[in-house]
Amino acid sequence: MGEDGNDYAEVSELFGALASPVRAAIVHRLTEGEQAVHELVDALGLSQPLVSQHLRVLRSARLVRSSRRGREVAYVLADDHVAHVFLDALHHAREAAAH
């Protein structure tokens, strides 16, 4: 693979982190802005432990960042690139499904 092998590994990690429908749904919600864990739980209709588990995966892949809001933890996308990659993939999937 040559010199770019490390880059490919990081790209694979990024797509691997997005490979779960739950994590994809979380990232989609975060394209709209910062969300507290309880907001994600309510929006997705999932348990708090399950959402937190998926957020840990996204955080370890450096796709999201967390911050404290008083007693709760809020999450935001790490940067605009994450939103662009996700939304481009979503649009591609929707277009492919329409054909």
OpenMM code with the backbone's topology and positions (N, CA, C; nanometers):
from openmm import Vec3, app, unit

residues = "MET GLY GLU ASP GLY ASN ASP TYR ALA GLU VAL SER GLU LEU PHE GLY ALA LEU ALA SER PRO VAL ARG ALA ALA ILE VAL HIS ARG LEU THR GLU GLY GLU GLN ALA VAL HIS GLU LEU VAL ASP ALA LEU GLY LEU SER GLN PRO LEU VAL SER GLN HIS LEU ARG VAL LEU ARG SER ALA ARG LEU VAL ARG SER SER ARG ARG GLY ARG GLU VAL ALA TYR VAL LEU ALA ASP ASP HIS VAL ALA HIS VAL PHE LEU ASP ALA LEU HIS HIS ALA ARG GLU ALA ALA ALA HIS".split()
positions = [
    Vec3(0.0814, -0.1207, 0.0000),
    Vec3(0.0000, 0.0000, 0.0000),
    Vec3(0.0850, 0.1260, 0.0000),
    Vec3(0.2106, 0.1124, 0.0317),
    Vec3(0.2986, 0.2277, 0.0222),
    Vec3(0.2845, 0.3242, 0.1382),
    Vec3(0.3281, 0.4471, 0.1116),
    Vec3(0.3324, 0.5507, 0.2143),
    Vec3(0.1945, 0.5886, 0.2660),
    Vec3(0.0915, 0.5741, 0.1853),
    Vec3(-0.0423, 0.6170, 0.2238),
    Vec3(-0.1143, 0.5148, 0.3105),
    Vec3(-0.0506, 0.4041, 0.3436),
    Vec3(-0.1144, 0.2988, 0.4214),
    Vec3(-0.1746, 0.3478, 0.5515),
    Vec3(-0.1041, 0.4372, 0.6217),
    Vec3(-0.1561, 0.4913, 0.7475),
    Vec3(-0.2806, 0.5754, 0.7226),
    Vec3(-0.2804, 0.6544, 0.6139),
    Vec3(-0.3990, 0.7334, 0.5789),
    Vec3(-0.5181, 0.6413, 0.5533),
    Vec3(-0.4932, 0.5321, 0.4826),
    Vec3(-0.6019, 0.4385, 0.4526),
    Vec3(-0.6564, 0.3752, 0.5792),
    Vec3(-0.5686, 0.3472, 0.6734),
    Vec3(-0.6123, 0.2897, 0.8006),
    Vec3(-0.7029, 0.3877, 0.8747),
    Vec3(-0.6676, 0.5150, 0.8730),
    Vec3(-0.7506, 0.6160, 0.9396),
    Vec3(-0.8844, 0.6337, 0.8696),
    Vec3(-0.8841, 0.6294, 0.7369),
    Vec3(-1.0099, 0.6383, 0.6621),
    Vec3(-1.0971, 0.5172, 0.6932),
    Vec3(-1.0360, 0.3999, 0.6995),
    Vec3(-1.1113, 0.2789, 0.7327),
    Vec3(-1.1707, 0.2872, 0.8723),
    Vec3(-1.0955, 0.3436, 0.9657),
    Vec3(-1.1460, 0.3606, 1.1019),
    Vec3(-1.2663, 0.4552, 1.1026),
    Vec3(-1.2571, 0.5629, 1.0259),
    Vec3(-1.3678, 0.6576, 1.0176),
    Vec3(-1.4940, 0.5894, 0.9659),
    Vec3(-1.4816, 0.5181, 0.8539),
    Vec3(-1.5990, 0.4507, 0.7978),
    Vec3(-1.6460, 0.3360, 0.8861),
    Vec3(-1.5538, 0.2708, 0.9555),
    Vec3(-1.5926, 0.1659, 1.0485),
    Vec3(-1.6772, 0.2210, 1.1617),
    Vec3(-1.6398, 0.3380, 1.2110),
    Vec3(-1.7165, 0.4009, 1.3191),
    Vec3(-1.8561, 0.4399, 1.2720),
    Vec3(-1.8693, 0.4687, 1.1447),
    Vec3(-2.0003, 0.5065, 1.0896),
    Vec3(-2.0804, 0.3858, 1.0409),
    Vec3(-2.0241, 0.2652, 1.0506),
    Vec3(-2.0866, 0.1457, 0.9941),
    Vec3(-2.2109, 0.1001, 1.0694),
    Vec3(-2.2325, 0.1495, 1.1884),
    Vec3(-2.3502, 0.1132, 1.2671),
    Vec3(-2.4643, 0.2098, 1.2373),
    Vec3(-2.5857, 0.1588, 1.2108),
    Vec3(-2.6998, 0.2493, 1.1888),
    Vec3(-2.7251, 0.3428, 1.3077),
    Vec3(-2.7006, 0.2963, 1.4285),
    Vec3(-2.7203, 0.3826, 1.5456),
    Vec3(-2.6193, 0.4962, 1.5442),
    Vec3(-2.4930, 0.4649, 1.5178),
    Vec3(-2.3914, 0.5702, 1.5140),
    Vec3(-2.4168, 0.6658, 1.3984),
    Vec3(-2.4625, 0.6144, 1.2864),
    Vec3(-2.4969, 0.7017, 1.1737),
    Vec3(-2.6101, 0.7964, 1.2138),
    Vec3(-2.7091, 0.7454, 1.2850),
    Vec3(-2.8208, 0.8291, 1.3297),
    Vec3(-2.7728, 0.9360, 1.4276),
    Vec3(-2.6811, 0.8999, 1.5161),
    Vec3(-2.6259, 0.9979, 1.6101),
    Vec3(-2.5528, 1.1079, 1.5341),
    Vec3(-2.4667, 1.0684, 1.4410),
    Vec3(-2.3924, 1.1682, 1.3626),
    Vec3(-2.4891, 1.2561, 1.2860),
    Vec3(-2.5942, 1.1976, 1.2292),
    Vec3(-2.6925, 1.2772, 1.1558),
    Vec3(-2.7555, 1.3818, 1.2470),
    Vec3(-2.7932, 1.3427, 1.3681),
    Vec3(-2.8498, 1.4390, 1.4634),
    Vec3(-2.7485, 1.5493, 1.4945),
    Vec3(-2.6228, 1.5126, 1.5073),
    Vec3(-2.5207, 1.6104, 1.5425),
    Vec3(-2.4861, 1.7042, 1.4277),
    Vec3(-2.5247, 1.6700, 1.3038),
    Vec3(-2.5043, 1.7654, 1.1935),
    Vec3(-2.5904, 1.8892, 1.2142),
    Vec3(-2.6919, 1.8773, 1.2998),
    Vec3(-2.7803, 1.9907, 1.3297),
    Vec3(-2.7277, 2.0754, 1.4453),
    Vec3(-2.6229, 2.0290, 1.5123),
    Vec3(-2.5642, 2.1048, 1.6221),
    Vec3(-2.5462, 2.0204, 1.7465),
    Vec3(-2.4946, 2.0846, 1.8496),
    Vec3(-2.4648, 2.0176, 1.9757),
    Vec3(-2.5910, 1.9567, 2.0364),
    Vec3(-2.5741, 1.8371, 2.0935),
    Vec3(-2.6852, 1.7670, 2.1576),
    Vec3(-2.6365, 1.7066, 2.2882),
    Vec3(-2.7176, 1.7195, 2.3909),
    Vec3(-2.6895, 1.6505, 2.5165),
    Vec3(-2.7273, 1.5040, 2.4997),
    Vec3(-2.6692, 1.4192, 2.5825),
    Vec3(-2.6970, 1.2761, 2.5733),
    Vec3(-2.8468, 1.2499, 2.5842),
    Vec3(-2.9144, 1.3154, 2.6783),
    Vec3(-3.0577, 1.2901, 2.6952),
    Vec3(-3.1377, 1.3319, 2.5719),
    Vec3(-3.0906, 1.4334, 2.4998),
    Vec3(-3.1580, 1.4748, 2.3762),
    Vec3(-3.1434, 1.3673, 2.2692),
    Vec3(-3.0254, 1.3077, 2.2600),
    Vec3(-3.0037, 1.1985, 2.1646),
    Vec3(-3.0879, 1.0773, 2.2022),
    Vec3(-3.0941, 1.0459, 2.3310),
    Vec3(-3.1746, 0.9334, 2.3787),
    Vec3(-3.3207, 0.9539, 2.3400),
    Vec3(-3.3737, 1.0728, 2.3668),
    Vec3(-3.5135, 1.1023, 2.3349),
    Vec3(-3.5393, 1.0980, 2.1845),
    Vec3(-3.4498, 1.1577, 2.1068),
    Vec3(-3.4693, 1.1656, 1.9614),
    Vec3(-3.4610, 1.0281, 1.8957),
    Vec3(-3.3732, 0.9425, 1.9458),
    Vec3(-3.3515, 0.8127, 1.8826),
    Vec3(-3.4368, 0.7021, 1.9431),
    Vec3(-3.4963, 0.7279, 2.0599),
    Vec3(-3.5790, 0.6269, 2.1245),
    Vec3(-3.4998, 0.5065, 2.1723),
    Vec3(-3.3766, 0.5308, 2.2139),
    Vec3(-3.2886, 0.4236, 2.2607),
    Vec3(-3.2518, 0.4472, 2.4065),
    Vec3(-3.1978, 0.3456, 2.4713),
    Vec3(-3.1581, 0.3594, 2.6106),
    Vec3(-3.0330, 0.4464, 2.6222),
    Vec3(-3.0185, 0.5103, 2.7389),
    Vec3(-2.9023, 0.5945, 2.7623),
    Vec3(-2.7731, 0.5141, 2.7583),
    Vec3(-2.7677, 0.3929, 2.8183),
    Vec3(-2.6419, 0.3167, 2.8094),
    Vec3(-2.6030, 0.2819, 2.6655),
    Vec3(-2.7016, 0.2495, 2.5819),
    Vec3(-2.6721, 0.2152, 2.4424),
    Vec3(-2.6195, 0.3371, 2.3670),
    Vec3(-2.6841, 0.4512, 2.3847),
    Vec3(-2.6383, 0.5734, 2.3185),
    Vec3(-2.4986, 0.6096, 2.3663),
    Vec3(-2.4741, 0.5994, 2.4963),
    Vec3(-2.3414, 0.6313, 2.5504),
    Vec3(-2.2339, 0.5387, 2.4946),
    Vec3(-2.2677, 0.4115, 2.4796),
    Vec3(-2.1725, 0.3154, 2.4226),
    Vec3(-2.1342, 0.3559, 2.2801),
    Vec3(-2.2322, 0.3936, 2.1996),
    Vec3(-2.2043, 0.4340, 2.0613),
    Vec3(-2.1288, 0.5672, 2.0573),
    Vec3(-2.1597, 0.6565, 2.1497),
    Vec3(-2.0855, 0.7830, 2.1560),
    Vec3(-1.9390, 0.7595, 2.1895),
    Vec3(-1.9102, 0.6611, 2.2740),
    Vec3(-1.7705, 0.6281, 2.3058),
    Vec3(-1.6952, 0.5848, 2.1806),
    Vec3(-1.7604, 0.5044, 2.0955),
    Vec3(-1.6965, 0.4605, 1.9710),
    Vec3(-1.6686, 0.5813, 1.8818),
    Vec3(-1.7671, 0.6695, 1.8690),
    Vec3(-1.7498, 0.7882, 1.7849),
    Vec3(-1.6416, 0.8810, 1.8409),
    Vec3(-1.6345, 0.8908, 1.9723),
    Vec3(-1.5322, 0.9749, 2.0340),
    Vec3(-1.3934, 0.9148, 2.0143),
    Vec3(-1.3816, 0.7830, 2.0281),
    Vec3(-1.2498, 0.7204, 2.0112),
    Vec3(-1.2034, 0.7283, 1.8659),
    Vec3(-1.2976, 0.7373, 1.7720),
    Vec3(-1.2624, 0.7558, 1.6307),
    Vec3(-1.2414, 0.9040, 1.5967),
    Vec3(-1.2508, 0.9887, 1.6978),
    Vec3(-1.2310, 1.1338, 1.6837),
    Vec3(-1.3330, 1.1983, 1.5900),
    Vec3(-1.4547, 1.1437, 1.5887),
    Vec3(-1.5606, 1.2020, 1.5065),
    Vec3(-1.6468, 1.2993, 1.5855),
    Vec3(-1.6502, 1.2825, 1.7172),
    Vec3(-1.7258, 1.3734, 1.8034),
    Vec3(-1.6389, 1.4176, 1.9203),
    Vec3(-1.6773, 1.5310, 1.9794),
    Vec3(-1.6142, 1.5828, 2.1001),
    Vec3(-1.7224, 1.6008, 2.2052),
    Vec3(-1.6846, 1.5892, 2.3291),
    Vec3(-1.7812, 1.6073, 2.4373),
    Vec3(-1.7422, 1.7268, 2.5224),
    Vec3(-1.8426, 1.7833, 2.5879),
    Vec3(-1.8194, 1.8914, 2.6837),
    Vec3(-1.9278, 1.8844, 2.7902),
    Vec3(-1.8974, 1.9384, 2.9041),
    Vec3(-1.9939, 1.9390, 3.0150),
    Vec3(-2.0862, 2.0586, 3.0021),
    Vec3(-2.2132, 2.0326, 3.0251),
    Vec3(-2.3163, 2.1370, 3.0355),
    Vec3(-2.3763, 2.1217, 3.1745),
    Vec3(-2.3130, 2.1790, 3.2717),
    Vec3(-2.3605, 2.1584, 3.4090),
    Vec3(-2.3441, 2.0123, 3.4475),
    Vec3(-2.4570, 1.9457, 3.4737),
    Vec3(-2.4535, 1.8060, 3.5153),
    Vec3(-2.4591, 1.7088, 3.3989),
    Vec3(-2.4799, 1.7578, 3.2775),
    Vec3(-2.4911, 1.6667, 3.1636),
    Vec3(-2.3741, 1.6828, 3.0675),
    Vec3(-2.3608, 1.5851, 2.9800),
    Vec3(-2.2552, 1.5873, 2.8790),
    Vec3(-2.3200, 1.6116, 2.7438),
    Vec3(-2.2624, 1.7031, 2.6681),
    Vec3(-2.3114, 1.7346, 2.5350),
    Vec3(-2.2068, 1.6929, 2.4324),
    Vec3(-2.2542, 1.6582, 2.3147),
    Vec3(-2.1656, 1.6145, 2.2072),
    Vec3(-2.1844, 1.7032, 2.0852),
    Vec3(-2.0762, 1.7181, 2.0129),
    Vec3(-2.0737, 1.7952, 1.8898),
    Vec3(-1.9806, 1.7232, 1.7931),
    Vec3(-2.0038, 1.7399, 1.6635),
    Vec3(-1.9121, 1.6815, 1.5655),
    Vec3(-1.7742, 1.7438, 1.5808),
    Vec3(-1.6727, 1.6653, 1.5587),
    Vec3(-1.5354, 1.7110, 1.5778),
    Vec3(-1.4998, 1.8268, 1.4856),
    Vec3(-1.5510, 1.8238, 1.3629),
    Vec3(-1.5273, 1.9334, 1.2687),
    Vec3(-1.6261, 1.9229, 1.1527),
    Vec3(-1.6228, 2.0221, 1.0659),
    Vec3(-1.7165, 2.0264, 0.9523),
    Vec3(-1.6960, 1.9116, 0.8549),
    Vec3(-1.5739, 1.8588, 0.8480),
    Vec3(-1.5479, 1.7487, 0.7554),
    Vec3(-1.6341, 1.6276, 0.7876),
    Vec3(-1.6553, 1.6006, 0.9159),
    Vec3(-1.7370, 1.4859, 0.9561),
    Vec3(-1.8777, 1.5012, 0.9001),
    Vec3(-1.9340, 1.6198, 0.9141),
    Vec3(-2.0689, 1.6447, 0.8610),
    Vec3(-2.0715, 1.6271, 0.7102),
    Vec3(-1.9713, 1.6804, 0.6408),
    Vec3(-1.9690, 1.6701, 0.4942),
    Vec3(-1.9581, 1.5253, 0.4488),
    Vec3(-1.8687, 1.4494, 0.5109),
    Vec3(-1.8517, 1.3092, 0.4732),
    Vec3(-1.9822, 1.2333, 0.4961),
    Vec3(-2.0419, 1.2534, 0.6138),
    Vec3(-2.1651, 1.1818, 0.6454),
    Vec3(-2.2785, 1.2223, 0.5520),
    Vec3(-2.3005, 1.3525, 0.5356),
    Vec3(-2.4134, 1.3977, 0.4529),
    Vec3(-2.3954, 1.3592, 0.3064),
    Vec3(-2.2715, 1.3624, 0.2556),
    Vec3(-2.2470, 1.3165, 0.1189),
    Vec3(-2.2806, 1.1685, 0.1049),
    Vec3(-2.2397, 1.0873, 0.2032),
    Vec3(-2.2707, 0.9442, 0.1991),
    Vec3(-2.4217, 0.9206, 0.2078),
    Vec3(-2.4903, 0.9977, 0.2913),
    Vec3(-2.6360, 0.9845, 0.3041),
    Vec3(-2.7058, 1.0197, 0.1732),
    Vec3(-2.6655, 1.1282, 0.1114),
    Vec3(-2.7251, 1.1676, -0.0174),
    Vec3(-2.6980, 1.0614, -0.1241),
    Vec3(-2.5778, 1.0074, -0.1251),
    Vec3(-2.5431, 0.9025, -0.2208),
    Vec3(-2.6324, 0.7804, -0.1997),
    Vec3(-2.6490, 0.7398, -0.0737),
    Vec3(-2.7330, 0.6216, -0.0434),
    Vec3(-2.8771, 0.6453, -0.0847),
    Vec3(-2.9285, 0.7643, -0.0606),
    Vec3(-3.0670, 0.7966, -0.0987),
    Vec3(-3.0849, 0.7991, -0.2506),
    Vec3(-2.9863, 0.8535, -0.3206),
    Vec3(-2.9922, 0.8553, -0.4677),
    Vec3(-2.9862, 0.7143, -0.5238),
    Vec3(-2.8986, 0.6322, -0.4672),
    Vec3(-2.8847, 0.4934, -0.5143),
    Vec3(-3.0139, 0.4168, -0.4911),
    Vec3(-3.0788, 0.4415, -0.3775),
    Vec3(-3.2049, 0.3723, -0.3460),
    Vec3(-3.3175, 0.4161, -0.4380),
    Vec3(-3.3100, 0.5391, -0.4881),
    Vec3(-3.4151, 0.5911, -0.5751),
    Vec3(-3.4076, 0.5363, -0.7173),
    Vec3(-3.2929, 0.4793, -0.7525),
    Vec3(-3.2753, 0.4278, -0.8897),
    Vec3(-3.2946, 0.2820, -0.8979),
] * unit.nanometer
topology = app.Topology()
chain = topology.addChain("A")
for resn in residues:
    res = topology.addResidue(resn, chain)
    for name in ("N", "CA", "C"):
        topology.addAtom(name, app.Element.getBySymbol(name[0]), res)
